Amino acid sequence: MSAATTRSRTPDRLCAEAVDLARAAAEEAAAPGVVGEHVGLVSEGDRVVTHYFECKDFGYRGWRWAVTVARASRAKIVTLDETVLLPGADALLAPEWVPWSERLRPGDMGPGDLLPTDAEDLRLEPGFSGEDEPAPNSAVSQDMAELVEAEDAEVTGGSPANLPFAPRRGSIAAVAEELGLRRARVLSRYGLHVAADRWEESYGPKTAMAQAAPASCVSCGFLNPIGGSLGQAFGVCANEFSPADGRVVALSYGCGGHSEAAVMPTPPRPAPPVIDETRVDPFPLRPAPDSGSVSIAPDEPSSELGHS
């Protein structure tokens, strides 16, 4: 270890004794009554010492005021270098900063809040603007016009934008309007998959409610179908007593509010037999002679004919 390194680790005597200078600097930078007791010092180098003072501010628990003082070589006067507030080992620190787009969670938006959507959001893609040329098989394309002319029909030439009035049927604009594509941006395929995964996780076949359900939503009368490609796997629940009322549910989801769920009554169980062991009931092996409905005496007409 060199002599320079040894000198740098040993606090300078004049700088170490400048506690009052360091306290005055800390009190000037902080609010009144915030600077506490002197809790130590650290040698930062040759003739450079940092003094630490306790911070009494309730919002900065465990923090310390750090005042660095120094003096020039062969000088007797100690001067102020800097004053900062630094966290200690058990300081209360703020969480790491995260952009708002990553902090936002479902349900955070309230009335009056605006959520701007990124222009490069993968969940969206451009919709139909009407500025593109008609497709070759369109009702207003040149190829289709020639085909109609051969069939002796009448078609107004030009794109829908150049027509005096937009054709109601057969045009790209009409089809796009019917399919809901006349918006600036529409849901992309990635957006569809993300939404489907989120809905299936909340109201899908793997939930505890669906596992205990008597049947799935695909056979429930309270299921309201939806259009589009998502309608092949999802619908909207319309049962006010269901936990998924008004929610998009998977067709494989289910709950106890199924329209065809019937609770069968439990069959009554007969009471156990009671045996009276204090009395004896006689059971004759042969019936009494007068117990039947037919007399045992021989009939007179039958005796004359030889019958017994």
PAZAPA-4460 file (N, C-alpha, C; in steps of 0.05 Angstrom, whole numbers, plus 32768, in hexadecimal, padded with zeros to 4 digits):
% residues 308
    n_x    n_y    n_z   ca_x   ca_y   ca_z    c_x    c_y    c_z   seq   type   mol
   8011   7FE8   8000   8000   8000   8000   8012   8019   8000     1      M     A
   800C   802B   7FEE   801D   8043   7FEC   8017   8057   8002     2      S     A
   8029   806B   8005   8025   807F   801A   800E   8092   8013     3      A     A
   800A   8096   7FF9   7FF3   80A8   7FF0   7FD9   809B   7FF8     4      A     A
   7FD6   8081   7FF4   7FBE   8073   7FFB   7FB9   8074   8019     5      T     A
   7FCE   8072   8029   7FCB   8073   8046   7FC2   808E   804F     6      T     A
   7FCD   80A3   8042   7FC5   80BE   804A   7FA8   80C4   8043     7      R     A
   7F9E   80B9   802C   7F83   80BE   8024   7F6E   80B2   8036     8      S     A
   7F75   809B   8043   7F62   808E   8055   7F63   809A   8071     9      R     A
   7F76   80AA   8077   7F77   80B7   8092   7F6B   80D2   8090    10      T     A
   7F56   80D8   809F   7F49   80F2   809D   7F5C   8109   80A4    11      P     A
   7F5A   811E   8095   7F6A   8135   809B   7F61   8141   80B5    12      D     A
   7F74   814A   80C7   7F6C   8153   80E1   7F5C   816C   80E0    13      R     A
   7F64   8180   80D0   7F55   8199   80CF   7F39   8195   80C2    14      L     A
   7F38   8184   80AE   7F1E   817F   80A1   7F0C   8170   80B4    15      C     A
   7F17   815D   80C3   7F06   814D   80D6   7EFC   815F   80ED    16      A     A
   7F0B   8174   80F4   7F02   8185   810A   7EEE   819A   8100    17      E     A
   7EE9   819C   80E7   7ED7   81B1   80DC   7EBA   81A8   80DD    18      A     A
   7EB1   819F   80F4   7E96   8195   80F7   7E82   81AD   80F7    19      V     A
   7E8A   81C3   8104   7E78   81DA   8105   7E74   81E6   80E9    20      D     A
   7E89   81E7   80D9   7E87   81F1   80BE   7E74   81DF   80AE    21      L     A
   7E77   81C5   80B1   7E66   81B2   80A2   7E49   81B5   80AB    22      A     A
   7E44   81B8   80C5   7E29   81BB   80CF   7E1C   81D4   80C5    23      R     A
   7E2A   81EA   80C5   7E1F   8203   80BB   7E18   8201   809E    24      A     A
   7E28   81F3   808E   7E21   81F0   8072   7E08   81DE   806E    25      A     A
   7E05   81C9   807F   7DEE   81B8   807D   7DD5   81C7   8085    26      A     A
   7DD6   81D7   809B   7DBF   81E6   80A4   7DB7   81FB   8090    27      E     A
   7DCA   8206   8081   7DC4   821A   806D   7DB5   820D   8055    28      E     A
   7DBC   81F5   804F   7DAF   81E7   8038   7D95   81DA   803F    29      A     A
   7D92   81D3   8059   7D79   81C5   8061   7D66   81D8   806F    30      A     A
   7D4E   81CD   8076   7D3B   81DD   8084   7D43   81DF   80A2    31      A     A
   7D39   81F2   80B0   7D40   81F5   80CD   7D38   81DC   80DD    32      P     A
   7D4A   81D3   80EE   7D44   81BD   80FF   7D45   81A2   80F2    33      G     A
   7D4F   81A0   80DA   7D50   8186   80CC   7D6B   8178   80D0    34      V     A
   7D81   8187   80D4   7D9B   817C   80D7   7D9E   8172   80F4    35      V     A
   7DA6   8159   80F7   7DA8   814D   8112   7DC5   814B   811B    36      G     A
   7DCA   8136   812A   7DE4   8132   8136   7DF8   8129   8121    37      E     A
   7E12   812E   8127   7E28   8126   8116   7E2C   8108   811A    38      H     A
   7E2A   80F8   8104   7E2B   80DB   8106   7E44   80CF   80FB    39      V     A
   7E58   80DF   80F2   7E71   80D3   80E9   7E7D   80E3   80D2    40      G     A
   7E94   80DA   80CA   7EA3   80E7   80B4   7EB2   80D2   80A5    41      L     A
   7EB8   80D8   808C   7EC6   80C6   807A   7EDB   80D6   806A    42      V     A
   7EF3   80CB   8069   7F08   80D8   8059   7F04   80D1   803C    43      S     A
   7F01   80E5   802B   7EFD   80E1   800E   7F17   80E3   7FFF    44      E     A
   7F2C   80EC   800B   7F46   80EF   7FFE   7F59   8100   800E    45      G     A
   7F6E   810A   8002   7F81   811B   8010   7F73   8136   8016    46      D     A
   7F71   813C   8030   7F65   8155   803A   7F49   8159   8030    47      R     A
   7F3A   8143   802D   7F1D   8144   8026   7F0E   8132   8039    48      V     A
   7EFB   813D   8048   7EEC   812E   805B   7ECE   8134   8058    49      V     A
   7EBD   811F   805A   7EA0   8123   8059   7E95   811D   8075    50      T     A
   7E86   8131   807F   7E78   812F   8099   7E5B   8127   8094    51      H     A
   7E51   8115   80A5   7E35   810C   80A2   7E25   8115   80BB    52      Y     A
   7E0D   811F   80B5   7DFB   8128   80CA   7DE0   811A   80C7    53      F     A
   7DD3   8115   80DD   7DB9   8108   80DD   7DA4   811A   80D1    54      E     A
   7D92   810F   80C1   7D7C   811E   80B5   7D62   8118   80C5    55      C     A
   7D56   812D   80CF   7D3E   812A   80E0   7D24   812E   80D0    56      K     A
   7D26   8131   80B7   7D0E   8134   80A6   7D00   8119   80A5    57      D     A
   7CE5   8119   80AC   7CD6   8100   80AD   7CD4   80F3   8091    58      F     A
   7CD5   8102   807C   7CD4   80F7   8061   7CED   80EA   8058    59      G     A
   7D03   80EE   8067   7D1D   80E3   805F   7D29   80D2   8075    60      Y     A
   7D1A   80BE   807D   7D24   80AD   8093   7D3C   809D   8089    61      R     A
   7D52   809E   809A   7D6A   8090   8093   7D7D   809F   8081    62      G     A
   7D76   80B8   8079   7D88   80C8   8068   7D9B   80D8   807A    63      W     A
   7DB0   80E1   806D   7DC4   80F1   807C   7DCE   8108   806B    64      R     A
   7DD3   811F   8079   7DDF   8136   806C   7DFD   8131   806A    65      W     A
   7E07   8132   8052   7E24   812E   804D   7E30   8148   8044    66      A     A
   7E43   8152   8054   7E51   816B   804F   7E6F   8165   804B    67      V     A
   7E79   816B   8034   7E95   8166   802D   7EA5   8180   8030    68      T     A
   7EBB   817F   8040   7ECC   8196   8043   7EE8   818E   803A    69      V     A
   7EF8   81A1   8033   7F14   819C   8029   7F25   81B4   802F    70      A     A
   7F3F   81B1   802D   7F52   81C7   802F   7F69   81C2   801C    71      R     A
   7F74   81D8   8013   7F8A   81D6   8000   7FA3   81CD   800E    72      A     A
   7FB7   81C4   7FFE   7FD0   81BB   8009   7FDE   81D2   8017    73      S     A
   7FE7   81CD   8030   7FF6   81E0   8041   7FE4   81F7   8049    74      R     A
   7FCA   81F5   8046   7FB8   820B   804F   7FAC   8203   806A    75      A     A
   7FA6   8218   807A   7F9A   8214   8094   7F7C   8218   8095    76      K     A
   7F71   8221   807F   7F54   8228   807E   7F45   8211   8070    77      I     A
   7F30   8207   807D   7F1F   81F2   8071   7F08   81FF   8062    78      V     A
   7F03   81F7   804A   7EED   8202   803A   7ED8   81ED   8035    79      T     A
   7EC0   81F7   802D   7EAA   81E6   8027   7EAB   81DC   800B    80      L     A
   7EA6   81C2   8007   7EA6   81B6   7FEC   7E89   81B3   7FE2    81      D     A
   7E78   81A3   7FEF   7E5D   819F   7FE6   7E4C   8195   7FFD    82      E     A
   7E31   8198   7FFB   7E1E   818F   800F   7E08   8181   8000    83      T     A
   7E03   8168   8007   7DEF   8158   7FFA   7DE0   8147   8010    84      V     A
   7DC9   813D   8008   7DB9   812B   8019   7DBB   810F   800D    85      L     A
   7DC7   80FC   801B   7DCC   80E1   8011   7DBD   80CD   8021    86      L     A
   7DB4   80B7   8015   7DA7   80A1   8023   7DBA   8090   8033    87      P     A
   7DB2   8087   804A   7DC2   8075   805A   7DBC   8058   8054    88      G     A
   7DC7   8046   8064   7DC3   8029   805F   7DA6   8021   8062    89      A     A
   7D97   802E   8075   7D7B   8027   807A   7D69   803E   8072    90      D     A
   7D70   804C   805D   7D61   8064   8055   7D47   805B   8047    91      A     A
   7D33   806B   8049   7D1A   8067   803C   7D1C   8073   8020    92      L     A
   7D1D   8062   800B   7D21   806A   7FF0   7D08   8068   7FDF    93      L     A
   7D06   8079   7FCC   7CEF   8078   7FB9   7CF3   8061   7FA6    94      A     A
   7CDE   8054   7F9C   7CE1   803F   7F89   7CED   8049   7F6F    95      P     A
   7CF9   8036   7F61   7D05   803D   7F47   7CF0   8048   7F34    96      E     A
   7CF8   805E   7F26   7CE5   806B   7F14   7CDF   8059   7EFD    97      W     A
   7CC5   8058   7EF7   7CBC   8048   7EE0   7CAA   805A   7ECF    98      V     A
   7CAD   8059   7EB4   7C9C   806A   7EA3   7C7E   8064   7EA8    99      P     A
   7C6E   8078   7EA3   7C52   8076   7EA9   7C45   8060   7E98   100      W     A
   7C50   805C   7E80   7C44   8047   7E6E   7C48   802B   7E79   101      S     A
   7C5D   8028   7E8A   7C62   800E   7E97   7C55   800C   7EB3   102      E     A
   7C4F   8023   7EBF   7C43   8023   7ED9   7C25   801F   7ED7   103      R     A
   7C19   8026   7EC1   7BFC   8025   7EBE   7BF2   8009   7EBF   104      L     A
   7BDD   8005   7ECE   7BD1   7FEA   7ED2   7BB3   7FEC   7ECB   105      R     A
   7BA6   7FD6   7EC4   7B89   7FD6   7EBE   7B7A   7FE0   7ED7   106      P     A
   7B68   7FF3   7ED2   7B58   7FFE   7EE8   7B63   8018   7EF3   107      G     A
   7B7A   8021   7EEA   7B86   803A   7EF5   7B79   8052   7EE9   108      D     A
   7B6D   8050   7ED2   7B61   8068   7EC5   7B47   806F   7ED2   109      M     A
   7B44   8089   7ED8   7B2C   8093   7EE5   7B1E   80A7   7ED3   110      G     A
   7B07   80B2   7EDD   7AF8   80C6   7ECD   7B0A   80DE   7EC7   111      P     A
   7B0A   80E6   7EAE   7B1A   80FE   7EA6   7B36   80F8   7E9E   112      G     A
   7B40   80E0   7EA3   7B5C   80D9   7E9C   7B5E   80D3   7E7E   113      D     A
   7B74   80DB   7E73   7B7A   80D6   7E56   7B92   80C4   7E54   114      L     A
   7B8F   80AF   7E43   7BA4   809C   7E3F   7BAD   809D   7E22   115      L     A
   7BC2   80AC   7E1C   7BCB   80AD   7E00   7BD6   8092   7DF7   116      P     A
   7BD0   808B   7DDE   7BDA   8072   7DD3   7BF2   8077   7DC1   117      T     A
   7C06   8067   7DC4   7C1E   806B   7DB4   7C18   8066   7D97   118      D     A
   7C25   8076   7D86   7C21   8074   7D6A   7C2A   8059   7D5F   119      A     A
   7C3D   804C   7D6D   7C48   8033   7D64   7C3D   801C   7D76   120      E     A
   7C26   801F   7D81   7C1A   800B   7D92   7C15   7FF2   7D81   121      D     A
   7C20   7FDB   7D8A   7C1D   7FC2   7D7B   7C01   7FB7   7D7B   122      L     A
   7BF1   7FC1   7D8E   7BD5   7FB7   7D8F   7BC3   7FC3   7D7A   123      R     A
   7BCD   7FD7   7D6C   7BBD   7FE5   7D58   7BCB   7FE5   7D3D   124      L     A
   7BBB   7FE8   7D28   7BC6   7FEA   7D0D   7BB4   7FFD   7CFE   125      E     A
   7BBE   8009   7CE8   7BAE   801D   7CD9   7B95   8011   7CCE   126      P     A
   7B7F   8021   7CD0   7B66   8018   7CC4   7B64   8021   7CA7   127      G     A
   7B4C   801E   7C9C   7B47   8025   7C80   7B42   8043   7C7E   128      F     A
   7B53   8051   7C6F   7B4F   806E   7C6D   7B3F   8076   7C54   129      S     A
   7B3C   8064   7C41   7B2D   806B   7C29   7B3E   8077   7C13   130      G     A
   7B58   807C   7C18   7B6A   8089   7C05   7B77   8074   7BF2   131      E     A
   7B75   805B   7BF8   7B82   8047   7BE7   7B71   8042   7BCE   132      D     A
   7B7E   8038   7BBA   7B70   8031   7BA1   7B5F   8018   7BA6   133      E     A
   7B49   8016   7B98   7B38   7FFE   7B9B   7B47   7FE5   7B93   134      P     A
   7B40   7FCF   7BA0   7B4C   7FB5   7B99   7B43   7FAC   7B7D   135      A     A
   7B52   7F9A   7B70   7B4A   7F91   7B55   7B2E   7F85   7B54   136      P     A
   7B26   7F78   7B69   7B0B   7F6B   7B69   7AF6   7F7D   7B75   137      N     A
   7AFC   7F97   7B79   7AE8   7FA9   7B84   7AD3   7FB0   7B6F   138      S     A
   7ABC   7FB7   7B79   7AA5   7FBE   7B67   7AAA   7FD8   7B58   139      A     A
   7ABD   7FE9   7B60   7AC2   8002   7B53   7ADD   8002   7B45   140      V     A
   7AEB   7FEB   7B43   7B05   7FEA   7B36   7B02   7FE9   7B18   141      S     A
   7B18   7FEE   7B0A   7B17   7FEE   7AED   7B12   7FD2   7AE2   142      Q     A
   7B1F   7FBE   7AEE   7B1B   7FA3   7AE5   7AFE   7F9A   7AE9   143      D     A
   7AF2   7FA2   7B00   7AD7   7F9B   7B04   7AC4   7FAA   7AF2   144      M     A
   7ACB   7FC2   7AEB   7ABB   7FD2   7AD8   7ABA   7FC5   7ABC   145      A     A
   7AD1   7FBB   7AB3   7AD2   7FAD   7A9A   7AC1   7F94   7A9A   146      E     A
   7AC2   7F86   7AB1   7AB3   7F6D   7AB3   7A95   7F74   7AB3   147      L     A
   7A8D   7F89   7AC0   7A71   7F90   7AC1   7A68   7F99   7AA5   148      V     A
   7A7A   7FA7   7A97   7A73   7FB0   7A7C   7A6E   7F98   7A69   149      E     A
   7A7E   7F83   7A6D   7A79   7F6B   7A5D   7A5F   7F5E   7A64   150      A     A
   7A56   7F62   7A7C   7A3C   7F56   7A85   7A25   7F69   7A7F   151      E     A
   7A2A   7F7F   7A71   7A15   7F92   7A6A   7A08   7F9E   7A83   152      D     A
   7A19   7FA8   7A96   7A0F   7FB5   7AAE   7A1A   7FD2   7AAF   153      A     A
   7A12   7FE1   7AC2   7A1A   7FFC   7AC6   7A29   8000   7AE0   154      E     A
   7A41   800B   7ADF   7A51   8010   7AF7   7A5D   802C   7AF4   155      V     A
   7A5B   803C   7B08   7A67   8057   7B07   7A85   8055   7B0C   156      T     A
   7A96   8060   7AFA   7AB2   805D   7AFD   7ABE   806F   7B12   157      G     A
   7AD7   8069   7B1A   7AE4   8079   7B2E   7AE3   806D   7B4A   158      G     A
   7AF5   8077   7B5B   7AF6   806D   7B76   7ADF   8079   7B87   159      S     A
   7AD9   806E   7B9E   7AC3   807A   7BAE   7AC8   8097   7BB6   160      P     A
   7AE1   80A0   7BB7   7AE6   80BC   7BBE   7ADE   80CF   7BA8   161      A     A
   7ADF   80C6   7B8F   7AD8   80D7   7B78   7ABB   80D5   7B70   162      N     A
   7AAC   80C3   7B7C   7A90   80C0   7B75   7A7F   80D6   7B82   163      L     A
   7A69   80DF   7B75   7A58   80F3   7B81   7A4C   80E9   7B9C   164      P     A
   7A47   80D0   7B9E   7A3E   80C4   7BB7   7A4A   80A9   7BBA   165      F     A
   7A51   80A1   7BD2   7A5E   8088   7BD7   7A4A   8071   7BD3   166      A     A
   7A51   805D   7BC3   7A3F   8047   7BC0   7A3A   8039   7BDB   167      P     A
   7A22   8031   7BDF   7A1A   8026   7BF8   7A22   8009   7BFB   168      R     A
   7A23   7FFB   7BE5   7A2A   7FDE   7BE7   7A3F   7FD8   7BD1   169      R     A
   7A50   7FC6   7BD7   7A63   7FBD   7BC3   7A7D   7FCC   7BC2   170      G     A
   7A7F   7FE3   7BD0   7A98   7FF3   7BCF   7AA9   7FEC   7BE7   171      S     A
   7AC3   7FF3   7BE5   7AD5   7FEE   7BFB   7ACD   7FFD   7C14   172      I     A
   7AC4   8016   7C0F   7ABC   8027   7C26   7AA5   801B   7C35   173      A     A
   7A91   8010   7C26   7A7A   8004   7C32   7A81   7FEB   7C42   174      A     A
   7A93   7FDB   7C36   7A9C   7FC2   7C44   7AAC   7FCA   7C5D   175      V     A
   7ABD   7FDD   7C5A   7ACD   7FE6   7C71   7ABC   7FF1   7C87   176      A     A
   7AA7   8000   7C7F   7A95   800B   7C93   7A86   7FF4   7CA2   177      E     A
   7A7E   7FE0   7C93   7A70   7FCA   7C9F   7A81   7FBA   7CB2   178      E     A
   7A9B   7FB7   7CAB   7AAD   7FA8   7CBB   7AB9   7FB8   7CD2   179      L     A
   7AB3   7FD2   7CD4   7ABE   7FE3   7CE9   7ADA   7FEA   7CE5   180      G     A
   7AE3   7FED   7CCB   7AFF   7FF4   7CC6   7B03   8011   7CBE   181      L     A
   7AEE   8021   7CBF   7AF1   803D   7CB7   7AFB   804E   7CCF   182      R     A
   7B0D   8044   7CDE   7B19   8053   7CF4   7B37   8058   7CEE   183      R     A
   7B43   806B   7CFC   7B5F   8071   7CF7   7B70   8059   7CFD   184      A     A
   7B6A   804B   7D13   7B79   8033   7D1A   7B65   801E   7D24   185      R     A
   7B6C   8005   7D1E   7B5B   7FEF   7D27   7B6D   7FDB   7D36   186      V     A
   7B60   7FC8   7D43   7B6E   7FB4   7D53   7B7F   7FA2   7D41   187      L     A
   7B98   7F9F   7D48   7BAA   7F8E   7D38   7BA6   7F71   7D41   188      S     A
   7BB3   7F5F   7D33   7BB2   7F43   7D3A   7BBF   7F3E   7D55   189      R     A
   7BD5   7F4C   7D5A   7BE2   7F4A   7D74   7BD0   7F54   7D8A   190      Y     A
   7BC2   7F6A   7D85   7BAF   7F74   7D99   7B98   7F61   7D9E   191      G     A
   7B8F   7F53   7D8A   7B7B   7F3E   7D8E   7B85   7F27   7DA0   192      L     A
   7B9D   7F1E   7D9B   7BA8   7F08   7DAA   7BAD   7F10   7DC7   193      H     A
   7BB7   7F29   7DCB   7BBC   7F32   7DE7   7BA2   7F34   7DF6   194      V     A
   7B8D   7F3F   7DE9   7B73   7F41   7DF7   7B67   7F26   7DFD   195      A     A
   7B6A   7F14   7DEA   7B5F   7EF9   7DEE   7B6D   7EEB   7E05   196      A     A
   7B87   7EED   7E07   7B96   7EE1   7E1D   7B8E   7EED   7E38   197      D     A
   7B8A   7F07   7E38   7B82   7F15   7E51   7B66   7F0D   7E5A   198      R     A
   7B54   7F0B   7E47   7B38   7F04   7E4E   7B37   7EE6   7E57   199      W     A
   7B46   7ED5   7E49   7B45   7EB9   7E50   7B52   7EB4   7E6B   200      E     A
   7B65   7EC4   7E73   7B72   7EC1   7E8D   7B5E   7EC8   7EA3   201      E     A
   7B4E   7EDD   7E9E   7B3B   7EE6   7EB3   7B22   7ED5   7EB3   202      S     A
   7B17   7ECF   7E9C   7AFE   7EC0   7E9A   7B01   7EAA   7E85   203      Y     A
   7B11   7E97   7E8C   7B17   7E81   7E7A   7B13   7E66   7E87   204      G     A
   7B19   7E50   7E7A   7B14   7E35   7E84   7B26   7E2E   7E9B   205      P     A
   7B3C   7E3C   7EA0   7B4F   7E34   7EB4   7B49   7E42   7ECF   206      K     A
   7B35   7E52   7ED1   7B2E   7E60   7EEA   7B20   7E4C   7EFC   207      T     A
   7B20   7E52   7F16   7B13   7E41   7F2A   7AF5   7E40   7F26   208      A     A
   7AE9   7E56   7F1D   7ACC   7E57   7F19   7AC4   7E44   7F02   209      M     A
   7AD4   7E45   7EEC   7ACE   7E34   7ED6   7AD2   7E16   7EDC   210      A     A
   7AE6   7E10   7EED   7AEB   7DF4   7EF4   7AD4   7DE8   7F04   211      Q     A
   7AC6   7DF9   7F13   7AAF   7DEF   7F24   7A94   7DF3   7F17   212      A     A
   7A93   7DFE   7EFF   7A7A   7E04   7EF2   7A6D   7DEA   7EE7   213      A     A
   7A52   7DE9   7EE6   7A44   7DD2   7EDC   7A46   7DCF   7EBE   214      P     A
   7A4A   7DE6   7EAF   7A4C   7DE5   7E92   7A5B   7DFF   7E89   215      A     A
   7A63   7E00   7E70   7A71   7E17   7E66   7A5E   7E2B   7E5A   216      S     A
   7A69   7E43   7E55   7A59   7E5A   7E4B   7A4E   7E55   7E2F   217      C     A
   7A5B   7E43   7E20   7A52   7E40   7E04   7A35   7E36   7E03   218      V     A
   7A2C   7E28   7E18   7A10   7E1E   7E18   79FE   7E2E   7E2B   219      S     A
   7A07   7E45   7E34   79F8   7E55   7E47   79E6   7E69   7E38   220      C     A
   79CE   7E6C   7E41   79BC   7E7F   7E34   79C2   7E9C   7E3A   221      G     A
   79D2   7EA2   7E4E   79D9   7EBD   7E55   79F1   7EC7   7E45   222      F     A
   79FD   7EB7   7E34   7A14   7EBF   7E24   7A0B   7ED0   7E0D   223      L     A
   7A16   7EE8   7E0A   7A0F   7EFA   7DF4   7A26   7EF8   7DE0   224      N     A
   7A22   7EEE   7DC8   7A38   7EEB   7DB4   7A42   7F06   7DAC   225      P     A
   7A5B   7F07   7DA3   7A68   7F1F   7D98   7A71   7F19   7D7C   226      I     A
   7A75   7F2E   7D6C   7A7D   7F2B   7D51   7A9B   7F2A   7D4E   227      G     A
   7AA4   7F27   7D35   7AC1   7F26   7D30   7ACD   7F0B   7D35   228      G     A
   7AE8   7F0A   7D32   7AF6   7EF1   7D36   7AF5   7EE9   7D54   229      S     A
   7AF4   7EFC   7D66   7AF3   7EF5   7D83   7AD9   7EE8   7D8A   230      L     A
   7AC4   7EEB   7D7A   7AAB   7EDE   7D80   7AAC   7EBF   7D7E   231      G     A
   7AC1   7EB5   7D72   7AC4   7E98   7D70   7ACD   7E8B   7D8B   232      Q     A
   7AD6   7E9C   7D9D   7AE0   7E91   7DB7   7AD6   7EA0   7DCF   233      A     A
   7AC8   7EB7   7DCB   7AC0   7EC8   7DE2   7AA4   7ED2   7DDD   234      F     A
   7A98   7EDA   7DF3   7A7E   7EE7   7DF4   7A7B   7EF8   7E0C   235      G     A
   7A64   7F05   7E0F   7A5F   7F17   7E26   7A4A   7F0A   7E38   236      V     A
   7A50   7F09   7E52   7A3E   7EFD   7E65   7A28   7F11   7E6C   237      C     A
   7A0F   7F09   7E6C   79F8   7F1A   7E72   79E8   7F10   7E8A   238      A     A
   79F5   7F01   7E9B   79E7   7EF7   7EB4   79EF   7F09   7ECB   239      N     A
   79DB   7F17   7ED6   79E1   7F2A   7EEC   79EB   7F1D   7F05   240      E     A
   79E6   7F03   7F08   79EF   7EF5   7F20   7A0A   7EE7   7F1C   241      F     A
   7A15   7EE9   7F04   7A2F   7EDC   7EFE   7A45   7EEF   7F06   242      S     A
   7A5C   7EE4   7F0F   7A73   7EF6   7F15   7A7F   7F02   7EFC   243      P     A
   7A77   7EF9   7EE4   7A81   7F04   7ECB   7A6C   7F14   7EBC   244      A     A
   7A59   7F1E   7ECB   7A43   7F2E   7EBE   7A4F   7F47   7EB0   245      D     A
   7A49   7F4A   7E96   7A54   7F60   7E87   7A70   7F5D   7E7E   246      G     A
   7A7C   7F46   7E82   7A98   7F41   7E7B   7A9A   7F30   7E62   247      R     A
   7AB1   7F33   7E55   7AB6   7F21   7E3E   7AC1   7F07   7E49   248      V     A
   7AB3   7EF1   7E44   7ABA   7ED7   7E4F   7AC1   7EC4   7E38   249      V     A
   7AD2   7EB1   7E3D   7AD8   7E9C   7E29   7AC0   7E89   7E28   250      A     A
   7ABC   7E7D   7E11   7AA6   7E6A   7E0E   7AAB   7E52   7E1F   251      L     A
   7AC3   7E4C   7E27   7AC9   7E36   7E38   7AC8   7E3D   7E56   252      S     A
   7AC1   7E56   7E5C   7ABE   7E5E   7E78   7AA3   7E55   7E82   253      Y     A
   7A9F   7E55   7E9B   7A85   7E4D   7EA7   7A83   7E55   7EC4   254      G     A
   7A6B   7E56   7ECE   7A66   7E5D   7EEA   7A4D   7E4E   7EF3   255      C     A
   7A46   7E52   7F0C   7A2F   7E45   7F17   7A14   7E52   7F0E   256      G     A
   7A16   7E69   7F00   79FE   7E76   7EF6   79F6   7E6D   7EDA   257      G     A
   79FF   7E56   7ED1   79F8   7E4C   7EB6   79DA   7E4A   7EB4   258      H     A
   79D0   7E51   7E9C   79B3   7E52   7E98   79A6   7E36   7E9A   259      S     A
   79B6   7E21   7E94   79AA   7E06   7E95   79B3   7DF7   7EAE   260      E     A
   79BF   7E04   7EC0   79C7   7DF6   7ED9   79AF   7DF2   7EEA   261      A     A
   79A9   7DD9   7EF2   7993   7DD1   7F03   799D   7DC3   7F1C   262      A     A
   7993   7DCC   7F32   799A   7DBF   7F4C   7985   7DAA   7F52   263      V     A
   798D   7D91   7F50   797A   7D7B   7F55   7977   7D77   7F73   264      M     A
   795E   7D74   7F7C   7959   7D70   7F99   7965   7D55   7FA2   265      P     A
   796E   7D55   7FBA   7979   7D3C   7FC5   7963   7D29   7FCC   266      T     A
   7964   7D10   7FC2   794F   7CFD   7FC8   794D   7CF8   7FE6   267      P     A
   7934   7CF6   7FF1   7932   7CF1   800E   793D   7CD6   8016   268      P     A
   794A   7CD5   802C   7955   7CBC   8037   7941   7CB1   804B   269      R     A
   793A   7C97   8047   7927   7C8B   805A   7933   7C89   8076   270      P     A
   7921   7C8A   808A   792B   7C88   80A5   7934   7C6C   80AB   271      A     A
   7948   7C69   80BC   7951   7C4D   80C2   793B   7C3E   80D0   272      P     A
   7939   7C23   80CB   7924   7C13   80D8   7927   7C11   80F6   273      P     A
   7910   7C11   8104   7910   7C0F   8121   7905   7BF3   8128   274      V     A
   7915   7BE4   8137   790E   7BC8   813E   7907   7BC8   815C   275      I     A
   78EE   7BBF   8161   78E6   7BBC   817D   78ED   7BA0   8187   276      D     A
   7900   7B9E   8198   790A   7B85   81A2   78FC   7B7C   81BC   277      E     A
   78E7   7B8B   81C4   78DA   7B84   81DE   78C1   7B73   81DA   278      T     A
   78B9   7B6F   81C1   78A1   7B5E   81BC   78A7   7B4B   81A5   279      R     A
   7896   7B36   81A3   7899   7B21   818F   7880   7B21   817E   280      V     A
   7883   7B22   8164   786C   7B20   8152   786B   7B04   8147   281      D     A
   7855   7AF6   814C   7853   7ADA   8141   784D   7ADA   8123   282      P     A
   785B   7AC9   8115   7857   7AC5   80F9   7851   7AA8   80F4   283      F     A
   7836   7A9F   80F2   7830   7A83   80EE   783A   7A79   80D2   284      P     A
   7843   7A60   80D2   784C   7A55   80B9   7835   7A4F   80A6   285      L     A
   781D   7A48   80B1   7806   7A42   80A0   77EF   7A54   80A8   286      R     A
   77E0   7A5D   8095   77C9   7A6F   809C   77B3   7A60   80AA   287      P     A
   77A3   7A6F   80B9   778D   7A63   80C7   7777   7A59   80B4   288      A     A
   7768   7A44   80BB   7754   7A3A   80A8   773F   7A4E   80A0   289      P     A
   7739   7A61   80B2   7724   7A74   80AC   772F   7A8F   80A3   290      D     A
   7748   7A8F   809B   7753   7AA9   8094   7750   7AAF   8077   291      S     A
   7748   7A9B   8066   7745   7AA0   804A   7729   7AA9   8043   292      G     A
   7725   7AB0   802A   770B   7AB9   8020   76FA   7AA2   8015   293      S     A
   7705   7A8B   8013   76F7   7A73   8008   76F4   7A5F   801E   294      V     A
   76DC   7A54   8022   76D8   7A40   8037   76E5   7A26   802E   295      S     A
   76EF   7A17   8043   76FC   79FE   803D   76E8   79E6   803C   296      I     A
   76CE   79EB   8043   76B9   79D6   8041   76B3   79CF   8024   297      A     A
   76AF   79B5   801E   76AA   79AE   8002   768F   79B8   7FF8   298      P     A
   768E   79C1   7FE0   7676   79CC   7FD4   7664   79B5   7FCC   299      D     A
   764A   79B7   7FD2   7638   79A1   7FCC   7635   799A   7FAF   300      E     A
   7632   79AE   7F9C   7631   79A7   7F80   764A   799A   7F76   301      P     A
   7660   79A3   7F81   7679   7997   7F78   767C   797A   7F82   302      S     A
   7670   7974   7F9A   7672   7958   7FA4   7662   7945   7F93   303      S     A
   764C   794E   7F89   763B   793C   7F79   7648   7936   7F5E   304      E     A
   7658   7949   7F54   7666   7944   7F3B   7680   7936   7F3E   305      L     A
   7686   792F   7F57   769F   7920   7F5C   76B7   7932   7F61   306      G     A
   76B3   794B   7F65   76C9   795D   7F6B   76CC   7960   7F8A   307      H     A
   76E4   7962   7F93   76E9   7966   7FAF   76F1   7982   7FB5   308      S     A
***
